[in-house]
Amino acid sequence: MLTRVLVAAVIAWPLVAGAALWQRVSHPHDGPGWASVVYLVAGQVCHQRPERSFETGGVAWPVCARCTGLYLAAPFGALLALGRAGKSRGLEVQAALRGARGLVALAAVPTALTLAWEWGGLGTPPNLWRLLTALPLGMAVAFVVIQVTRPNQVH
């Protein structure tokens, strides 16, 4: 049950965020509504800095470019994990955990490089790069979370 809820959430969130953006772009004079709630929730996990976010029609997206990459890739990782039903059975727990940590660490390298770029005083990478380098991490984290929450899997 938990796995299904997580997969549904991972798939729904980018759709809801996109719908909130569309609502703000297509109806700019409407008062605060459900789209504002989406932006408020997104702001709890993302800095939402305008210069680090994409914009459409003069409206900033609900999350920054990096978070956009994470959220756009997550559904693919979740679906890939579902497609691997039973593949990890028989693995010892420690081996499975090492594999999960290794996968996430490797997937984090591109994002870490853009962070090093920023923190090293080299400026801010373009938003497209921030999005693209976050894709592997979003996919890997969702893959691992779904794998460990699936019934009959090694935990």
N, C-alpha and C positions, 0 to 999 in steps of 0.2 A: 504494500500500500504506500509506504513512504517513498519508494522508488518512483511510483507512478505520479505522485504529487510533485516530486522534485523535477521529473522530466517535463510534466505539464508546465510547471513554473518557469523552467529554463526556456521552454519554447514560447510561452506566453509573454514573458517580460519584454523581449525586443519588439514584439507586435504591439503591446500596450504602449511602450515608450514611443514607437513610431506613430501610433494613433494619436497620442497626446501632442506630439509635434505637429501632425497634420491639423489637429483641432486648432492649435494656436495660429498656424499659418493661414488656414482657410477662414477662420473666424476671429480676426485680430481684435475686434471691438467687443467681443463677448466678455462678460465678467468672469471672475474666477470660477472655476468649475472642477470637474473631474480631472482635467489636464493639469491643473495646479497641484492637485494631490499627487499625481504621478511625478511632477517635477520636485515636489517637497520630499517624497520618498527617495527619489534618485539622489537628492542632495544629501541624504544621510550617509551615502557610501561614496559619493563623488564630489570633488571640489567645485565642479561646474564652472570653472573659470572660462569666460567667453573667448579669450584668445587661444585657449586650448580645446575648444569645441568647434564642431562643424556648425554651420547655420544654413537654414533654408528660408528664403523669403525674409531675411533679416531677423529670424528667430533662432536662438541657440538651441541645439539639441538638448534633450534632458540630461545627458551625461557627456563627459569629455570624450575626446577622440580615443584615448586609451581604453576607457571603460566601454565605449561603443564596440571596439574590437573584441574585448572580453565577452560581452553579451551577444554579439553576433556569432561568435564561434562556439559558444557553449551548447547550443542545441545540437550541433554536429557531433560534439564529443559525447553528449548524452545518448544520441541515437546510435553512435558507434558502439558504446558500451552495451546498449540493449541488444545489438546485433551479435555480441560476443557471448551469448548465453552459454554458460557451462564451460567456456574455454579455460577459465582459471581454476576449475575444480582440480583438486589433487595437488595444487601448489601448497607448499608449507606457508604458514602465516608470515614468517619472517621474510621469505623470498618474495611474497606478494607485496609486502610493505616496502621492501627495498626497491622493487620494480616501480611501484607507485611514486615513491619519493624521487627516484631517478627520472621518471617521465616528467614530473612536474618541474624538477630542477632544470632539465634540458629545455623544456618548453619555455621556461622563464628567461633563458639567456637573451633572446632578442629584446625583450622588455627591459631587462637589466642593462643592456647596452645603451638603450635610449635614456635611461635614468642616469647612467654614468656620464653620458653626453651632457645632460642638463646640469647635473651636480658638479661636473668638471669645469663648468664655466664656458662651455663651448656654444651656448645658446640653447634655443628650444628646437628640437626636431620638428619638421613639418607635421601637421596633424595627420596626414595620410600615413606617414611612417609610424606615428604613434599607434594608429589603428592597426596597421598591418603587423607590427611587431607584437601586438597583444593577442592576435588570433591564436597562435599556438598555445599560449598559456590558458586562454579561455576554454579552448577545446580540451586540453589536458586535465584541467581541474574538474570540469564537468564529467569527463570520462571516469576519472578516479572516484568522484563522489557517487556517481551512479553505480559503478562497479562494487563499491563497498556497501551500498545500501540494498543491493539486489538480494532477494532471498536465496539461500543455498549457495552463497559465495563465501570465499575465504575472507575473513574480516581481520 
